[in-house]
Amino acid sequence: MIIICYRWKIYFHFQEYPTGVILIPMGSRTAKPFQTTNLVVFAPENVPNASKDNKYIASGDALIVDPGCLSEFHGELKKIVTALPRRLVVFVTHHHPDHVDGLSVIQKCNPDAILLAHENTMRHISRDDWSLSYTSVFGDENICIGGQKLKVIFAPGHTDGHMALLHVNTHSLIVGDHCVGQGSALLDISGGGNMSEYFQTTYKFLELSPHILIPMHGRVNVWPKHMLCEYLKNRRSREANILKAIEGGAKTLFDIVAYVYSNVDRRAWIAASSNVRLHVDHLAQQHKLPKDFSIRNFKNTCGLHFLSRWIWGYTSCSFRSRKSSFLIAGVLVGIAVLVHCTTKTKFRK
């Protein structure tokens, strides 16, 4: 990263690769090991705009992808939006806060901006973030920015409304959270994450043969085929280990996670449990689960049962004194029960 005065006459840290595609890492509500979300900015200079062509779902002179910064960075985002051309297109890959927290800034600075997102994504975005009209995209639509073409790619898996964007001129693929700059991606089961669709999207990306992968967390990847194949290899390996755990007698979510992630910090187990649940669903779809394994009983262990066992196990490892461990575990389980009951009450209302 460098600090430079770019053509918009503002100073910020950024990475430009390929030429013309700007990545600005901005502090966000993302998960560790990351602390930032890449704001992707694309604004070609001195290129005739083909905005009158009906084959484009949207056109403009500049594009912003995933404005998801924390409130303390809203001032920087405002400077960027103000410096860009007024004919602005905003593309959101999915609904997570670290990808949409800055939408309200764009709405105030440039109410004429065109927002593009999948319908499943917009269902999760509050009116406080975006209350103006938007254009739904479902995949295969074309966008024109400064005369250059970008193609919308439906890419479910991480969430059910997850989208990607292919910059045709450079064959660069903006992949949202399907891939990340470090480690593997986590799928959001509460947001419609689906392991079968995740595999299908990965194969789709391989068929596109992009020259560059642009994730929203971490650096650009210039070996797309290698990265995507490694992702497939990792997911298959995890799924094989999950099946091995089940065939070995594991019946609950906690037992499966404890077996598969035995060499991983327990603090990561809650996040990993979402992927495990989706892998079990994927195994069921493929009819690979043992006949004596009950999906219904398994799902009954995915809520409070898993959380209470994780809390007990984590605190037992974290504190040497049994009394301290028992006390803290009891308090945390009590909080978990209270939250669980409160959530059910709110839902009934």
N, C-alpha and C positions, 0 to 999 in steps of 0.2 A: 504494500500500500504506500502511496505517496500523497503529499499535500500539494495541490496545484490549483492555479486559477484557470478554470476551463473557459470555453468560449461563452458560457452564460454569465461570466464575470462574478462567480462566487467561488469560495474556497471550501474544499471538502476532500476527504479520503476517498479514493476510488480505484477500481481496476477496470481497464478497458481491454477486453478481448472477447470475441474478435473485434476488429476496428469498427467503431461506431456503436458498439454495445457496451454501455457503462454499467458497472456494478458498484453500488454504494452501500457498504455494510452499515446498517443503522441499528442501534440498541433496541431490542424487542423482548416481548414476553415469550421467548422461545425456551426450549428445554436444553439442559446440559448435554454435551459439552459446549454447545454454542451459546453465544450471547447476543448475536446480531442476526438480522434477516437482510438479505441482499435486495435492495431496491434496484430494479433493473430499469434503466432509462435509455430510450432510443429516440434520437432526433436528428435525422439526416439533414445535411445542409445543401442548399442550392440544387434540389432535385425536384423536377416537375411532379405535381401531385395528380394522381389519377382518380380523384375523389368522385367524379361523375359516373364512374363505371358501376353498373348495378351488380356486378359479380362480387363486390366487397360488402360485407355486413357492416363495416365501419371504416372510416378513413379520417386521417388527420395529419398534422405536421410533427407530432411527438407522441410517444408511448411511454407509459409508466406501468410496471408490473409489480404487484404485491406491496403496496405502501403500508407496512405493518409495524411502524416504529412506536416506541414508548412516547408518552406525552412530553417528556423533557427534550425529545428530538423533533417535536412538531414544528419548532421554529426553523430548524434546518430544512425540513420538508417543505415548509411554506416558501422559503427562499428558492428552492429548486422549482417548485410548481410555478411560482411567479415569474421566474426567469425563462421558463419554457414557452413555446408558442401557445396561443389561446386554443387552437384546434387540437385538443388533447384527448387521447384515448387512454383509458385506464383498464387494465386487464388483471383479474384476480384469479389465481390458480385454485384456491379453496378458501374455506371460511375461517380457519383458525386465527385467533387474535393477533398472532405475530405476523400475519399477512394482510390484515385489514384495519389495524388500529389507527392508521393514518388517513383512512378514507374521508373522515369528517373534515380534515384540513383541506383536502382537494375540493370537497364540496363547497367549502366557504371561499376558497381562493379562486376557483374556476367552476362555477355552477353549470357552465356549458359543456363541461367534460363529459365524454361518453363512457359509461361503465359497462364492461362486458364480463359476464360470469355465468356459470351454469345455474339453472333454476334451483337445484339442490343446495348450492352454495348460498344463494340469496335468501333461502328460508332461515338460515342461521345468522344472517347479518341484521343487526338491529337498526331501527330508524335513526337512532342517535349517530350511527356511523354513516348511513347513507339513506336519505329520505327522498331523493330525486328519482327520476325514472332510470331504467337500465335496459340493456339489451341482452336477452338470453342467448347463450351459445351452447351447442350440443356436440360440436366436433365437425371438422371438414369445412368450416367457414373460412373465408379469407379476409384479412385486414390489410389496408393500404396505409402505410406511414411514410410520408414524404416521397411517394412514388415507389417505395419498396414493399414487397409482399411478405406477409406473415400468415401462416396457416394454423388454425386452431385444431388441437388434437385432444379428443376425449381420452382421459387417462385415469379411470377410476382404480381404486385399490387402497390408496392412503385414506381417501374419503370417497363417498359416492358421487360427489360433484367435482372431483379433481380434474383439472385441465392442464395441458401443456401447450407450448407455442413454438412453432418452427419458423425461424428466420430463413426464408428461402434463399436469399442471396449468398449467405455464408453457410447454409445448412447447419445452423446452430440450433440446438433444442433446449428451450427453457423448460425444465422438468418439475418445477415446483418442489414438493417434498417427496416425490417418488424416489429420488436419490439425494444424498447429502454428502457434504465434503469430507466427512469423517464417520466411520462406522456404518451401520445399516439403518434403514428407515423404519420408523415405528408406524404402524397402521392404527387408525382411530376407530375402534369398534363402535363407539357411541355416535360417530359421525358417518356411519355407513361404510366403514372400512371392510374390505373383502379380500381374502387371500387369493382366491381363484382369479378375481379381476386384476389383482396386483401382478400375478404371473402373466396374464394375458397382455397387460399394458407393457410389461417388460419385453415380451416378445415383439409387441408392436413397435417399440422403440428400436429394437435390434433390426427390424425390417426397414425402418426409416433410414438406417445407416447414417446417423448424424456425424458431422465432423467434430463437434464440440458439445459437451453437456454443460448446461448452466444451472446449477442448483441454487436454491434460495438460502442455503446455509453453507458456508465454506467457499472454497475456490473453484474456479472453472476446471473442468476435467477434459483433457485433450486426448484421452484414450477411451472413448465412449464404449466401444465393443468390449474391451477388457473389463471396464467397470460394470457394465450390465451383466456380463457373463459371471462375474464374481458375485453379484447380487443374487443371481439365480442359483449359483452353487451354494451360497450361504443359506438361502431359504430352503433349498432341498435338504441340506445337511441338518438344519434345525428340525424340519418336518420328520426326517428319518429318526432323529433322536427322540422326538416326541412320541412317535409310534413305538419305538423301543421301550420307552418308559411305560407306556400303556400296556404293551405286551408283557412287561415285567411286573405288572400288578398295580401300577399307579391309577387311581380312580378319580382323584380330586385335582383341581387346578393347582393347588399349592404343591402337591406331590410331584406333578409333572414339571412345574417351573423349577422346583428344588433340584430335580434330577438333571434337567437340560441346562440350567444356568448355575450349576454347582460351583463353577470356577469364576463366577461373575459377582461383583459387589451386590450384596442384598438390597442396597438402595435402588438398584436398577430393576428389581424383580417386578415391582408394580407396573412399570411401563412395559416390561417384557411380557407380562401376563396377557395384555391385549393381543399381541401377536400369537401367543400360544393358543388362545381361544379361537382365533381365526384359522390357525393351522389345524386344529381339531375339526372345525367345521369343514375345512378343505378335505381332510382325510375322510370324513363322513360322506362327502359328495362323491368321492372316488371309491366308496365302499371298501376302504382299507382297514377300518377299525375292527378289532376282535368282536365276535358276536356277544360276548358277555360284558362288553363295555356299554354302559347306559349313558347316552347323550343327555337325557333328561336329568339323571342324577348328577352328572358332571356339571351341568349348568347351575344346579342348585348350590354348587360349591364355589361359584365364581364371584359371589358378592361378599357379604359380611364374613362368611366362613374363611375365604382366602385372606381377607384383610386382617382378621383377628389372629390367624396363624402366622401371618407375615410379621405383624407387630410383636407377637410373643417371641418368635424366632429372632427377629432383629434386635430387640431389646435384650434378649438373653445373651446374644453375642457381644453386644455393645457395653454391657455393664458386668463387672466381675461379681458384685454383690447380688445374691439371689433376692434379697429383700428389696433392693432398689429396682431390680429388674421386674419383680412381681408387681411392685407399686406402680411403676411407670406403665407397664403393660396393661394393668387394670384400668388406669386412668384413660389411656388411649383407646382401649376397647370400649370404655364407657362413652367417650366422645364419638367413636364410630357408630355405636348403637343410636346415640342421640341424633347424629346427622342422618342416619338411615331412616329413622322414624320421622324426622322433620321433612325429609324429602318425600316420603310416601304421603304424608299429610298434605303437603303443597300440591302434589300431583293429583290427589283426590279432589282438591278444591278446583 
